Amino acid sequence: MRRALSLTLFIGFLPFLASAESCFDYYKFQSVEIDLHGEKQVYKSGEGAKFIGSLANKNSYPMVGGSLILRVSKLDPKSQLGNDIIEEWTAKDNINLMAGEKQPISISYQLSSGLPTGTYILTSYFLTQNKFNISGLPFTDDIYGGYATFSVEGKSEKAIKFDRSGVKIDSKLYRIFGFLPQIFSAGTETLSVSVPLKNDNAKAVSADISYSLYVWDGIDKSNLIKTWVDKIDISKQSSKTLSFDVPLSGRPVYFLKITAKAGDQRSEIRIRLAKDGFRPRLNFVGITQFPAGDKNSNTLFACYHNTSNGEGNGRLDVSVKNSDGRVLSDATFSGKITGAIDVLTKDISNLRGYDKLILSAKLYDDKNNLVDQSDISYDCSKFSADLCVKRSFNVYFFGAGFILIIIALYFIKRHFNTEVMPLK
């Protein structure tokens, strides 16, 4: 079964536009609720902080292989282009949440001694398999899963930071906040990029610059294309522009992360670049119940789309396997793939009694090249113990009950035979 939903380019979803029986009947964006805040409201620079709260799965099915991504930024109330990013990191991974489960969480974080005085924002994101965006979009600055603020008392209000309003692509200003301002032509192979780095300190600094270029986003490390480094000197209360070329060959969407470090101060900026082209991508893959067979119905679903406005023919193969790799059920779609998010589904209600499953999805382009894939391992032992214990408990008592019935029937039969035995 295949259903379409209009896609806003590179955001990858607009759930409020979803029609009946679309991908969004299964995939619910912002469906893992992230409630995270600082243990204290005010910290001193260089102090150890702690973020506490919870993760709550609002879905009727489990989340498997989740990651919690945290980002600390310094609030700039005057900016209309987002806030200066200080650091982003994977705070916790291998998170498994049962349907409806709420899990407490506590994250320690070392504040840099060079953090300037001000208000800081903690934004959070939840993904599964390092690629499926469940809550928030880490490749944006404006769509997050959770949000909290805290204050820092530093030695100064001055620091180094990228000038987000001064980013230029091919010598033209390029807005890096919100919707992509431009989609480049499919034939674009290189773009020149320039980014100003400001030094508001009262003394000159020497900054180490690191660049990381990815396809699509920077969470999945397999998306990394190349890295390079640079070192620059910036006079006090001045700025210097970083200029370089970015190769864009083979993929429609690129993600560039630039980090500047000067002593105990740092700043990050991210730039997303896109061009027309055909490159299918998995948007989300899952099953509606696990362990398999606990309810009357179960559905395998796989959402997919092209990463640009272009379209082409492709193929999607999905399968459910047991722990030994034997295929229990599978489905295939072959046909046109566009920028709209479509869904392939398969009824797998006949699969019962499985505590371990492997859900596999493979997506091919119009040249039969494998362009995206995901293998998701469902294992009851990786969740709360109840998922396995409950089922083992039921099986145990069912078996015990069955044995008692056999014994009872034996004695009844024996008693009956004794009663009707004729006298000699």
Secondary structure, DSSP 8 states (H G I E B T S, - for coil): -EE-----TTT---GGG--TTSGGGT--TT-EEEEEEESSSEEETT-EEEEEEEEEE-SSS-EEEEEEEEEEEE--TT-SS--EEEEEEEEEEEEEE-TT-EEEEEEEEE--TT--SEEEEEEEEEEETTTEEEES-TT-SS--SEEEEEEEE-S-S--EEE-GGG-EETTEE---SSS-S--B-TT--EEEEEEEEEE-SSS-EEEEEEEEEEES-SSSGGGEEEEEEEEEEE-TTEEEEEEEEEE--S-SEEEEEEEEEETTEEEEEEEEEEB----EEEEEEEES-SSBTSSS--EEEEEEEESSS--EEEEEEEEEE-TT--EEEEEEEEEEE-SS-EEEEEE-TT--SBSEEEEEEEEE-TT--EEEEEEEEEEGGGS-THHHHHHHHHHHHHHHHHHHHHHHHHHHHHHHHHHH----
